[in-house]
Amino acid sequence: MTTRAPLALVTGASSGIGLELAKLFVADGYDVVAVAVAEDPDLEAVAARLSAGPGTVHAVVADLRTEAGVKTVGNALAADGRPPAAAALNAGIGRGGTFLDSDVTELLDVVDLDVRGTVHLAKIVLDAMASARAGKVLVTSSVAATLPGPYQTVYNASKAFLQSFTAGLQSELKDSGITVTSLMPGATATNFFRRARLEDSVMGRMPKDDPADVARQGYDAMQDGRRKVVAASWKSKALAAAGAVLPGSVKAAAHKFLAKPRRSQ
């Protein structure tokens, strides 16, 4: 009998950290279910390019802000028949600007994708892994989880939720054969800042980490079964370390300086 390759799920897979994670899975011989929304770079082209490696890549276009989108991914996993050996729950968005001046629909999009979509998809993935009593999950959080987020209030709160959610799962799943790892990037050179309208902030203009470095550190931590990893540069690690000890008021003031649009300063 021919043994099938292990299956991995990667969300937000068409660019940035997600694309780099998909590359790592493929290089290690995984078959990958790669998920992105329709407006992202051509997912089919990305999947075809990645399939030139040892593993195969199946592109799934789905809007994980919606229940229907999450179910589309769940159906794709069920149709494959293999419980995922690994899952990188990486899809996420942010929105910069003041809370009062923000469109509530856009704010709720952050909650629906970063929180609701992640929880729903985690339930599908972990149920499948539990039946196999094995699996590795990587959840992309952020260094922002350690900081109150003026001018980015909902995003930072969503990442703080993911940190707590991941820690709770780690305790529940101890000795289950399943590991859950939190990836905490700092500012990374992806489309995030343009989409979040943060390009005009200090944060948006500062040098950023390479998404390939962030993905590699997250991937290695997931494979090792570590609880969390702050990635990738010493600056990101220092920010997370400061976030663990500084008072909330100091952290809020620092984030306000970093995220406030230059035109408002």
N, C-alpha and C positions, 0 to 999 in steps of 0.2 A: 504494500500500500504506500502511496505517496503522502507524506505528511504536509499538510497545508501550512503556509506561513502564518505567523501570528498576525492578528488584526489590530490596528490602531485607529483611533478616531482623533482628528484634529479639527477644531473649529477656528474660524478666523484664519483659514489656511491659505488665502490667496496672496497675502503680502505680509511684510513685517515679521514679528516673532513667530506667528503661526506658520508662515511659509518655511521659515528656517527649521522649525520643529518637524514639519512634514518631511523636509529633506533628510533630517537625521534619522527619522523612522525608516524611510525608504532605504537609506544607505545601510541600515542594520538588517534589512531583509523583511521588514514588516510590509504587509499590504495595508494601505491607508484609505480610510473614508475621509475625504477632505471636504470641509463645509465652509461656505461663504455665502454672502447675500449677493443678489443679482447685480447690484451697482458696483461691486468690487471689481478689480481687474479680472479679465476673462479667466474664470476658474477652470473651464475646460482646457484652455491652452496651458495653464499651470499644471494641471493633472497630467496632460499628455507629456509635458517636458519632464516631470518627475518620474513618470512611468518608464523612462529610459534606464532607470536604476534597477537594482535587484528586485524591488517590490513593485506591486501594481497599485495604482491610485484610482479610486472611484470618486468622481466629483458629485457633490450633492449641493444644489443651490437651495438655501433655506433661510428664512428670516427668523432667527431665534428670539426675536422680541415677541413672537406670537406662539400660541399653543400649537397651531397648525404647523409652523415651521419646525418646532421641536419634534413633533410627531413624525414629520417627514424624515428626520434623521433617525428616529427610533425605528421606523419602518425599514429604512435602508440597512440598519444593523441587523434587524430580524431577518430580512430577506437573505442576507449573507449566510446566516446560520451559525457563525462562530461567535462565541462571547468575546468581546474585545479584550485583548491582553493588556492594552494600555489606552488611555484617553487623555488628550490635552485639551482641557476646557479653557480655551484661550480667547474666544470672541468677547469683545467689550468695546464700549464707546464712552466718551466723556463730553461734557459741555462746559465751556468756560463762560465767565460773565457773572454778574450779580444775580442772586436768586430772584429778587423782585423784578428785574428787567427781563428775565428769561421766560420763554414760552413753556407753559406747563406740559404740553405734549412732548416737547424735546426732553424735558427733565424726566418725565415718566418713561421715555424711551430708554434712558440710562438704567432706570430701575428694572424695566422689563427685560433688557438684554443682560446686564451685568449681574443681576440678582435672580429674577424669576426664571429666565432662560437657563442660567447655570444650574440652579437648584433642580429644575425639571429634568434637564439632561443628565445631571449627576444621578438622579433617581433611576433613570432608565439604564445607565451604564453600570451603576453599582449593583442593581438587581441582577443584571446579566453576569457580572463578575462573581457575585455571591454564589450563583449556581455552579460555577467552576471552582470556587474557593481560591481564586487567584486573580490578580490584576493590579495595575499601577495607574493612578490618576494624578495628573498634574493640573492644578488650578492656577491660572494666571491672576494673581492679585496685584499689588503694587506697593512700593514704598509709601505711596499716598495713604495707605491704610493706617499708618502710624500718626498721621497729621490731621487735625481739623482743617477743612478746606475752603477758606474764604475765596470767592470767585471760582470755586469748583466744588461747591458744597455737596451736591448729590453724588458726584463721582467718588470723592474721597469716602463718603459714607458707604457707598456700595462696596468699595474695596475693603473697608473695615468689616462689613458684613461677611465678605468672603473669607477673611482671616479667621473670624469666629466660627463660621460654618466649617471650614477645613479643620480647625483644631478639634471641634466636636466630633467630626467624622473619624479623625485619627484615633480618638479615645474609644469610640464605639467599635471600630473595626480592628482594634488590637487583637492579634492572634487569629485573624480571619483569613490570612493569606493575601489580603488586599492592603495596599499602602496608598496614602493620599499625601501629596506634596504641594506646598504653596510656593509658587514662583513670584518673587517680589522685585520687579524691575524698577529702576529709577528712570529718569528721562532717557528715552530710547529713540533712535532715528527711524521713526515709522510715520505713517499718515495720521497718527493720533492727534498731533497738535493742530494740523490744518483742519481736520474734521471737527475738533473741539473748539475751534476759533480761538486758540491760545497762541497763535504765531506772534502776536504783537506784545506778548508778555515777556518778562525776564526769563521765565522758564522756557518759553517757546524759542528764544534766541540763544540760549546757552548751548555749549557743546553737549552732544548726546552719545549714549552708548550704542555700539554696533548691535543690531538685532541678532546677528549670528552668534555673537558672544553671549548675549542674554539667553538665547535658546539653548546653546550648548551647556551652560551652567545649569539651567533648569532641567534639561534632559538627563544630564548625569546625576543630578540630585534625585530625580524621579526613579531612575534605574537603580540607584543605591538605596531607595526607600527612605530618604531623609524627610524630615518634617517640613522644612522650608529652606529656601535659599534666596538671599538678596543678590541681585545680579545687575550689572556685570562689573562696573568699575569701582575703584576705591571711593569715589565721590558718592555713589549710590549707597554703598555699604556704610559710609560715615553718616549719611543722612538718616538711614534706618537706625543706626546706633544712637544718634542724637534723639530721634523720635521716641526711643524707648525710655529715655531718662528725663527729658526736658518737660517743664510744666506745659499744660495745654495752652495757656495764654501765650507763651513764648512761641510755641509751634504754630499757633494760628497766625501770629504776627509775621513770622518768617514766611509762611505759605502765602499770606496776603501780599507780601512784597514780590514774591516769585510769580504769582498768578495774575496780578493786577495788570490790565492792559496798559501799555506805555502811554497811550493818549489820555489815560485817566490819572497819570502820576504827576 
